[in-house]
Amino acid sequence: MSRPTFYEYFSDKEDCFLASLRAIQERLESGVRRSIQEAPPQHAVRTTLAAIVEFAGAHPAEALLLTSQAMGAGRSALDARDAGIVELEHLIEAAHACVPPTATIPDLCPQIAIGALYRLLAPRLRRGEPGLNRTIDDLAAWTECYGCAAAQRRWHRFIPTGDATGRPPSASGTTSTPMPQLRSSRSLSREERTANRRLRILYAAAQLAEQKGYNATTIADITRLAGVDGRTFYDAFADKQDAFMAVHELGVQQVMSATAGAFFTGTSWPDRMWAAGSAFTGFLESNPMIAHVGFVETYAVGPGAVQRVEDSHVTFTIFLQEGYQQDRARRPPRLALEAIVTSVFELIYRDARNSSQPRVSGMLGAMLFLTLAPFLGSQEANRVIDSKRAGDCRQVAPPRDARTSAGSG
């Protein structure tokens, strides 16, 4: 086909890519709709996830574009990817509207569960793994871990600036140390000046990724904002991709350090998960540019960055292993660990895309429910979350007599 013929149909490459993405989403949505109509309405979540897996098994190239390649194709592709997920969520919600209040359904936000499945499928599709349909039963078992009466659900909607109770984020959730401030001084040693310039470049790259996106950012943009010349940039990094990889690596190191350090301060596993979640969300809220690079722009940086994100899925499952010791009667499948982590990643991604100043600490309750419920059950997980919230509120605003006593002491 000639180039003129191409331009008869599409204005540019992005226009063609988005048209392909929309066509794939329409085919998937049609299959999901049929599957939901043929199943009991209370099974709409697991039916949808099963239909997505079956579509991926039958059409791996199309599914790879939808679940992975769209993440690296710029903001319009991200908008299309997210909008397609919301359309699938509407199908689930329509089915749930027919469910009696006492019927048991998963207390899961459908768009987060679907986005988590996309992230779970992407590396398997890239590796060309056969037998994707074998994951369907494990995914069903994972969603059933969140079961509760339809009228008692608390976490089934994505709320970007607060939790299902409407409470503001707790100040005690911000426990991480902010990234070091940039300095510029002639009194610095040569090594300190080199480190300072490198940090300027990293901060400039992160800021531009948030403002313009990775694909639209140039090295000239970075050096201009960082206040360095091109030679200084190339002394530190091979190219733009190398610089963004360094931003991502720095963010991963910092957030893992904050999360792991807090995890080991708790006396029980739920306490440790609450402390780790508070540190995790606190770090991301204190460093929104790092959060944006790590959860939104990474797929555009290249295969190396994508591999690091997927490796971090495994890393974060370490915090979940102790969950299997909580209740011997509850043994979620091992795939549930990955599904929990990808759900949390999808939650952060959604929040980072919705706002330049994420309020992820307001979603700490939702994150803890995602992590605790498969091992404790929905009712016990909610009890733990409410108890921890009440404790945080008392720490932030202690009773009058406690303040007086502390002052006199």
N, C-alpha and C positions, 0 to 999 in steps of 0.2 A: 504494500500500500504506500502511496506517495505521501509526502508531507502535506501538500495542499489538501489531499483527501482527509487527512487527520484533522486539519483545521476547519474543515466543513462541519465537523461534529463537536470539536472541543476547542476552547480558547487557549489552553496550555496543558502542560503535564498534570498540574494539580487538578484541573477541571476533570480530566480523564480519570484520574485516580479516585476522586470523590464520586464520580458516576459509578465506577466499579464497586466502590464500597457501599453505596446506596443500593445497588442491585443485589449484592450479597445479603445485605441486611433485610431486604424485602423477602428474599427466598427463605432466610432463617425465620423471620417473623411469621411467614405463612405456615411453616412447619410447626412452629411452637403453638400457634393458634389452634391448629388441628389437634395436636397432642393434648392441649388443655381441654378442648371440647370433648375429647373422648375419655377423659379421666375424671374421677371425683374432684370437685372443686377444692377440697381441703388438701389435695396433693398437688396443687398448681405449681409450687416452688420446685419440688423435686421433679415433676413432669417437665418443667421448662429446662432445668439443668440437664436432664436426660436427653431432651430433644437437641440441645446445643452440642452435647457430646456426640450424638449420632450424626448430626450434620458435619461435625469436624472429622469424624471417621470416614464419612462418605465423600467429603469435599475438602481434603486437607489443605490444598493451596488457597482456596477461598477463605477457609477458616484461619489460616496463618495471616493472611492480609487483615482480617477483621480483628483478631486477638492480639497481634504483635506489631505488624508493619504499620498499621494505622497510628500506633502510639508514637512513631518516629517521623510522621509525615507532615508535621506542622499543626498549627492551631485549628485550622478548618477541619482537618481530619480528626483531631481530638474531639471537636464539637460534634462531628458526625458520629463518631464511635459512641460518645456518651449519650447522644440523642437516641441512637438505636437501642441502647440498653434501657433507657427510660420507656421507650415504646413497649419493650417486652415486660417491663414492670407494670405497665398499665393493663396488659393482658392478665397478669397474675392478680392484680387488685380487683379487676372485674370478676374473676372467679371467686376470690375471697369474699366479695360482697354477697355472694349466695350462700355462704357458710353460716350455720347457726352460731350464736354467741358462745355456746358451750363446746363446740367442736374444737378438737385439738389441731392447731396448725403451727408452723414454725414462727417464732418471734424474731424474724430476720427481715432486714430491709432488702427487698428483692434486687434493687439496682446494685447494692453492695455484693450480694451473693453472686449475681451474674458477672459483675466485673472481676470478682475473685476467681470465678471459674475461667474467665478469659486468660487471666494471668497464670493460672494453673495449667491450662492447655498449651499456652504459647511455647514453652520450652520443649514439650513433648512433640509438638508439631514440627518444630525446627529440627529435632533429632530424628524425625520420621518414625517415631515409636509405633509399632502395630498394637492392635487390641485396645484402642482407647475406650471401647464400650465396657471394658472390665472395671472402669472407674465408676460406673453408674451406681452400682449397689453401695459402694463406699460413700459416694456423694449423698445418696438418699439417707444413709445411716447418719451422716454428719448433720444434715438439715433436721432430722428427727430429734437430735440432741437439744434443739431449741424449742421443742414443742410446748405449747401452753394453750389454755382456752382462748378462742379468738377475741373475746371481749377483754381479756387481761393483758394483751400485748402492750409492750412499752417501747420496743426498739425497732419497730418495723418501718419507720420513716427516717429518711436521711435529713438531719437538722444541722446545717453547717455551722451555726454560731451558738449552739447550746445543746442541752440534752433533752430527753423526752419529758423531763419535769419542768423545763423552763428556767431552771436555776442557772445563774451565771457561772463561768468557770471559777474554780477555787484557786485562790492565790497560792495556796500551799502546793499546787501542782507544778509551779515553775521552780524547779530545783536545780536545773543545769547551769553551768557557768557559761556566760556569753562568750562568743568568739573574741579573740584578742583584738584590740583597737589598732588601727594603722598608725604608724609614727613616721615622721620624716625629720631627721636631724643630722647636721654635719658632725655632731659629736659621736654618732654611732660608729662602731667598728666596721670594717669592710664586710665581715660575715653578717653583721646585724643589718647593714644596708641591703645586702643581697637578699636576706630573708624577708626584709620589709618590702622590697620591690616585688618579690614573688607573691607575698600576701596581697599586695595591692592588685596584682594581676588577677589573682583568684577571686577577690571580692568584686572586681570590675566584671569579670566573666559571669559570676553568679547574679549580679545586679542586672546585667544586660539580658541574661537568659530569662529572668523574670519579666523584664520590660518588653523585649522584642522576640524572645524565643531563640533557641540555639541556631536554627537554620538561618535566621535573618541577621545574626550577629557576625561581624567580621573582626579580624585581628586589629584592623585600624580602629574600630569602635572600642575594643578592649584597651589598647594602648592609650588612646585619647582619654578615656575615663580614668585609667590607672595613673596617668601622668608620667608615663615612661615612653621611651622610644622603641622602635621595632627591634633594634639590636638587643636591648634589654629583654624583650619578650623572648626572642629566639635563643638567648643565653639560658633561659629557664625552661622553655618548652619547645618541642619539635614543631607543633602546629596547634591550631585551635582545638582540635579533638583532644590532644594531649593535655591542654590546659583544663578543659572541662572534665576530663577523667580525674585530674588532680583535685578539682573542686569536689567531685563526687566522693573520691577516696577520703578526703578530709572530713566531709560530712558523715560518712559511715563510721569512721574512727571515733569522731566526737559523740555521735548519738549512741553508739554501742558502749563507749566508756561510761557515759552518763547512765544508761539503762542498766548495765551490768553492775555498776557500783551501787545503785539504789536497790537492785534486786536482793543483794545479800544483806540488806539491813533488816528485812522482815523476819518475824518469828515463826510464821506459818506460810505455806505456799500462797494462799490468797493474799496475805499481807505482802508477801514479796512481789506478787504480780501487781498489786495496787501501787507499791512504791516504784517498781520498774515502769509502770504505765505513766505515773506522774512525772518521772524524770524524762521519759521518752517524749511525752507531749510538751513538757516544759521546754525542753531543748528546741524542738521544732518551732514552737511559738516564739521563742527568743531569737531564732535564726530563720526567719521566713524565706530568705533568699536561698539558703542551703536546702530548706525543705522543698522549694520549688524545683531546684535542679535535681534533687534526689528522687522526687516522686512524679514530676511532670516531664522534664526535659531529657531525662536519662536515655530514653529509647532513641531519641534523635541523635545522640552523641555517637553511637555506633555499637557494633557487636560486643566489644570489650566491656563497655558500660552496662549493656543489657545483661551480660553474663554475671557481672558483679551484683546487679540487683537480684538476679535469680539465685545466686549463691547466698545472698543475705537472707533469702526466704528460709533456707536451711539453717543458717546461723541463729535466727530468731526462734526457731522451733526448740532450741535448747532450753529456753525459759518454760516451755510447756511440758517437758518430759515428766516433771514431778507430778503433773496432774493425774497421771495413771495410778499414783499411790493414794489418791484421796478417797476413792470409792471403788472397791473391787468389783461392784456390780455394774459399774459404768466403764466400758472399754471402747471408746470411739476408735474407728479404724485409723491406722497411721496416716492415711491420706488426709484425715481431719486436721492434723497438725499443719500441713501445708495450706489447707483451705482456710484455717484460722488466720495464719500470717498474711496470706494474699487478701483476705477480707480487710484486715487492718490497713494494709498498704492501699487498697482501693478507697477506703474511708479517708485516709490522709490525702491521697491524690485528689479526690473530689473536693475536699476542703481547700487545698492549695490552688486548685483551678478556679474556685468560686471567689477567692479573695486574695488580695495582695498582702493582707495581714491575717494569716490563718488563726483561727481560735480553736485549735485542736484540743486544748485542755477542756473545752466544753463538751468534747465527745469522749472523755475518759470513761464515763459510765458505759457507753455503747461498746467501746473497745474491751473493757473488762468483761462485759456480758459475753461478747464473742469468744473470749479466751476461757472464761470460767464455766459457762453453762455446759459444755460437752463433758466436763469431768464432775461437776457438782449438781447438775440439773438446773433448770431455769429458775425454779422457786428459790433454791439455796443461793444461786448466783445473785439474784436480785436482793436477797437479804444481806449478803456480804456487801454489795455495792451501797445499799442504803445505810448500812452501819458505818462504812468507811466515810461516806459523804457527811454523815452526822458528826463524825469525829473531826473531819476537816473544818466544818463550819464552826465547831466549838474552838478549834485552834485559831481560826481567823478572827473570830469575834467572841472572846471568852466572856463569861458572865461578869457582872459588875463587881460582885464580891471577890471573884478570882483576881480581877485587875487590881482591886484595892489591896488584897493580901500580898500580891506580887510587889506592888509599889512600896508597901510598908516594910516588906522583907528586905 
